Amino acid sequence: MQIYFEFDNNGYYIQPICHETGIISDNTTLQKPPHGLYKPKWDGHMWLEAAPMPPHNPETQRAEWLGHSWRIVGRFTEAELRQQRNELLRDTDWTILPYAPLTTDCVASFIQYRQALRDLEINVTKPIAWPCKPEEVKHVG
């Protein structure tokens, strides 16, 4: 069993993929993205930092990457923060289904992550400690 690291057509990291044999697509590499990169991008030979860490508080301020710098465009409302939380829950609904292609330990990690999202105190006057999404390894083949 080999773990590959998938990236999109622009080179941005997507997820690890576990596969039995051979390269599964042109958009994979055996080279793991290093920890600490804000937005890892594969250049064909190595992982690079595609954007520096934002200079704002991403939990409460909205910003956009202009390709060379960040521009702060405002603050999130409580409704927007709740919507972000709900989207994170919705994006991981599949991980708790009985036939999700994940290990038992991985499913348990997602159950804890989803509970931590539900327990978040959404308040624009305080920093939000968003829980870290567990790493998923999909079994292919």
N, C-alpha and C positions, 0 to 999 in steps of 0.2 A: 504494500500500500504506500503510495507516494502523495505528499501534500504539495499542491501547486497553488500559486497566488494569482488570482484573476484580476484583470484590469479592463476598463472599458476601451472603446475605440480611440479615445483621447489620451489614454495611458493612465487614467486615474484608478487607483486601487479600489476593488470591489469587495473581495472576500477570499478566504482560503477554500480550496476544494480538495477533497480526498479522492484519489482515483487509483484504480488497480494497475494500469499499465499505460505507458506512453504519454506524450503531451496531448491534452484533450482539446486544445484550440490554440490558435495563434495569439490569443489574448491571455496567455498564462506564462508564468515563469516559475522556476524552482527557487528563485532567490526571494527570501522573505523580506518584506519591507521593514526597515529598522524602526524600533520604538522611538517615539518622540517626534516623528514627522507630523506636522499639522495636516497636510494634504499631500500624501505620497503620490508621485507620478513616475511611471516606468518610461525610460527614454530609449529602451531597446537593449541597454547594457547594464543599467543600474537604476535604483530608486533615487529620486530627487525630491527636494522640497518644492512643491508647486506654488505655495503661498506662505508667507510668514505668519506667525501667530497674530491674530487681530489685536490691536492696541486698545480695544474697548472691552467692556464687560459683556461677553456674548450671552450671558443669562438674562440681561435686562435691556441691552441696547441692540438695535438693529444696524447692521453694516453690510456693505457690499464690496466685493473684491473687484477692482477696476483693471486688473491685469498687471499692475505695478504698485498699487497702494490700496489701502482700505479707506472707505468713506462712510462715516457714521451718518445714518439717515433717520434716526429717531429711537424712541424707547418702545418696548413691547407693552401692550396692555395686558391686564390679567386674562381677558378672554383669549388673546393671542397665545399667551403662555399655556393656558389650559388646552387650546387647540393643538399646540406643539406636543404636549404630553399625550393627548388622545391619539395623535398620529403615531407617536412612538409605540403606544399600546397596540394600535391597529396593525402597524407594520410587523409586530411580533406575535399576532394572534396564531399564526400557523405553527409556531414553535411548541404550543401546548396541545396540539391535536394528537390523538392516539397513534397515528401513523406518520408523524413527523420524522424525517430521516436524520434524527439526532440521537446521541447517546443519552442514557438515563441521567447522567451527571449534567449534561448540557441542558436538558429539559429542566432539571431542578434549578440550574443557574438562571434560566429565563423566567421561571416562576418567581424567583426572588427578585429579579430585575423588574418584572411587571408589578410586583407588590410595592417595591420601592417607588415606582412611578406613581402608583395610586396614592401612596402616603405623602407625596410631595406637598409642601405648603406653598400654594401659588399666591405670591404677594409681591407686587412690583417695588415695594419699599425695601425689601430684603434680598440679598443674593440667593440664588437658587442653586442648591447642590444637586445637579442632575446626576442620577446614577449612571454608571458605566455599563454600556450594553455588553453582554457576554460575547465572546468570540464563538461563532458557529462554524462547524466543519460539516459540510454536506457530503454525504456519501454518494458518489456517482459510479455507475457501472456495475 
